[in-house]
Amino acid sequence: MSTGEHPARTAGLASQAAVRARDKQAWVALFAADGIVEDPIGPSGFDPEGKGHRGGDAIAAFWDKAIAQTDSIEFLFNDSFACGNEVAFTGTIRSKLGGHQIDADGVFTYRVDDSGKIAALRAFWEVDRAMATAKRSD
């Protein structure tokens, strides 16, 4: 995977590290004041209206609904592509919760503003495909 210096790649890797460390405060602090999280994009159990989670309070609430409920999250990305003020990571996000493992294959993008804060985190993955991977974890 490409790891060259790029503001969006740096922010994306910092986001992933904060999630792995279970550090909500550090993760929310990476976002711009009007930043948005769309994970997954469109309507889902995390976002029934499909409008995303915009601003610090909404992003913190997303953490509580989606990230805090897991036992762990791994980022198994095989590549990244940085262009302009964005980066796209490709691969799998593996979540473990309640003795189960779920793999979400997809494309995960981060767009940063001029100060390097995350303006948008967008996750292209399919809920039904991810749920089909559910299995007991050890």
Secondary structure, DSSP 8 states (H G I E B T S, - for coil): ------HHHHHHHHHHHHHHTT-HHHHHHTEEEEEEEESSSSS-SS-TT---EESHHHHHHHIIIIITTSSEEEEEEEEEEEETTEEEEEEEEEEEETTEEEEEEEEEEEEE-TTS-EEEEEEE--HHHHHTT-EE--
